Each structure stands twice: as C-alpha cells, then as structure tokens.
C-alpha cells in the first residue's frame, strides 16, 4: 500500500471519527434537553398540585369555620332555651319580687 492510499485512509478515518464525535455530542445535548424538559414538566406538575392543595385546604377551612359557627349558634340556642325553660318553670321568690318591683316601677312612671 502506498503512502497516498494510507493518507486517504487516515483522512477518511479522521473524518469518520469527527462525525462520530459530533453524533456523540448531539446525543449528549439531546439527553440534556430531554432531562431539562422532564424537570420542567415535573416542576409545573408540582406547582399545579401545590396550588390545588392550597385551594382545597382553603375550602376545607371555610367549611370547618361554617360548621363551627353553626354548632356554636346551635349550642347557644340550646343553652338559652334550657335557661328560659328553667326560669319559666321555677317560680322563685326572687322572680315574684322582681315582677312586683317591675310593676310598681311602671305604675310610678305613669
């Protein structure tokens, strides 16, 4: 084999080596791009889930507050009804005195 053929083969091998080198770089860059896309998609999904959880927790808290308010109003009404019932059925000397006092005060005002 003469030197011209060897030189041609060497340049062909070098050209093939450079092509494979660039192919390897393209695969590497494609991998980096794919990884970046995956990370970005995961970050968007995470943020969407966090926002959904925040909205849901807000709704749960609102419902809980409404339920507490309703329970408090119901408890207050029960206490008022119980106390009213107790005082309406129990005729104490103080209540009679208070009623007489109120009547006398109203008569004096007239």
Secondary structure, 3 states (H helix, E strand, C coil): CCHHHHHHHHHHHHHHHHHHHHHHHHHHHHHHHHHHHHHHHHHHHHHHHHHHHHHHHHHHHHHHHHHHHHHHHHHHHHHHHHHHHHHHHCCCHHHHHHHHHHHHHHHHHC
